[in-house]
């Protein structure tokens, strides 16, 4: 099962060898300076946004890989029925992702993990405890 943790100056999503194979991606690293908000999503399916890009998506079971949306790319490693730690990222040259979402076994684990990441990230936005909505694409005025 994937784990999310702080390693030095980075947030790291460690994947099992099976998750690496199905996601067609290695461990994911993002600098702590790129972290803008860390939240816990108790409903696993709310952490999924956009359309599947690369990876495996087994409905109501398992979602591992990248997802594309109008804000950019998200990386998720989610199992149904478990809370998700969501790490929102600022646009950065060192990370192609706008969100990292990783399931953890219990809500207490999710809260502890989110707090540990928040304490180490230098510029966290604490204006709201919820994830921000995706930007709405501009409409043509035709």
C-alpha positions in Angstrom: 0.0 0.0 0.0 1.2 3.5 -0.9 2.6 5.7 1.9 3.0 9.5 2.0 5.7 11.1 4.2 8.2 13.8 4.5 11.8 12.9 3.5 14.2 15.8 4.0 12.9 18.8 2.0 10.4 16.7 -0.1 7.0 15.1 0.3 7.3 11.6 -1.0 4.6 9.1 -2.1 6.2 5.6 -1.7 4.6 3.0 -3.9 4.7 -0.8 -3.6 6.2 -2.6 -6.6 2.7 -3.6 -7.8 1.5 0.0 -7.6 4.6 1.2 -9.5 3.8 -1.4 -12.2 0.1 -0.5 -12.6 0.6 3.2 -12.3 3.6 3.1 -14.8 5.3 5.5 -12.5 7.9 5.4 -9.7 7.8 7.0 -6.3 6.5 10.6 -6.5 8.5 13.5 -5.0 7.5 17.1 -4.6 9.4 19.9 -2.7 7.9 21.0 0.6 8.1 24.6 -0.7 5.5 23.6 -3.4 2.9 22.5 -0.8 0.1 24.9 -0.5 -2.5 23.0 1.5 -2.9 19.6 3.2 -6.3 18.2 4.0 -7.9 15.0 4.9 -10.8 13.8 2.7 -12.9 11.2 4.6 -14.8 10.2 1.5 -12.2 8.5 -0.8 -14.1 9.2 -4.0 -14.0 13.0 -3.4 -10.3 13.0 -3.8 -10.6 11.9 -7.5 -10.9 14.7 -9.9 -10.6 14.9 -13.7 -10.3 11.9 -16.0 -8.0 8.9 -15.7 -4.7 9.4 -17.7 -2.3 6.6 -16.8 -2.8 3.8 -14.3 -5.4 1.4 -13.1 -9.0 2.4 -12.1 -11.1 -0.4 -10.7 -14.4 1.2 -9.8 -15.2 1.2 -6.0 -12.0 -0.6 -5.3 -8.7 0.9 -6.3 -7.3 3.9 -8.2 -3.6 4.3 -8.8 -2.0 6.6 -11.3 -2.3 10.0 -12.9 -5.5 11.9 -13.6 -5.8 15.0 -15.9 -8.0 18.0 -15.2 -8.2 21.6 -16.1 -5.8 22.6 -13.3 -3.1 20.1 -14.5 -2.3 16.5 -13.4 -3.0 14.8 -10.1 -1.3 11.7 -8.8 -3.5 9.3 -6.6 -3.1 6.0 -4.9 -6.5 5.5 -3.4 -8.4 2.5 -2.0 -12.1 2.6 -1.4 -13.4 3.0 2.2 -10.3 4.7 3.5 -9.6 8.4 4.2 -7.3 10.2 1.8 -4.5 12.7 2.6 -4.7 15.3 -0.1 -1.6 17.5 -0.7 -2.3 20.5 -2.9 0.8 21.7 -4.8 1.7 25.1 -6.3 2.9 25.1 -9.9 6.5 24.1 -9.7 9.2 23.2 -12.2 10.2 20.2 -10.0 6.7 18.6 -9.8 4.3 18.1 -12.6 1.4 17.5 -10.3 -1.2 19.8 -8.7 -2.5 17.3 -6.1 -1.2 14.2 -4.4 -3.9 11.9 -2.9 -3.0 8.8 -0.9 -5.2 6.6 1.2 -4.3 5.7 4.7 -5.8 3.0 7.0 -7.6 5.2 9.5 -8.8 8.7 10.0 -6.4 9.1 12.9 -3.5 8.1 10.7 -4.7 10.6 8.0 -4.9 13.4 10.5 -1.4 12.7 11.9 0.1 12.4 8.5 -1.6 15.7 7.3 -0.4 17.5 10.4 3.2 16.2 10.0 3.3 17.4 6.4 1.7 20.8 7.4 4.3 21.4 10.1 7.2 20.9 7.8 6.0 22.8 4.8 7.1 26.4 4.9 4.1 28.2 3.3 0.9 26.5 4.0 -2.4 28.2 3.2 -4.6 27.8 6.4 -7.4 30.1 5.3 -9.7 27.1 5.0 -9.5 23.5 6.1 -11.0 22.2 2.8 -9.5 21.6 -0.6 -10.1 24.3 -3.2 -12.3 23.7 -6.2 -10.8 23.3 -9.6 -10.8 26.5 -11.7 -13.7 26.7 -14.2 -12.6 27.0 -17.8 -13.4 30.4 -19.4 -16.3 30.4 -21.7 -16.2 31.9 -25.2 -18.2 35.1 -25.5 -19.4 34.1 -29.0 
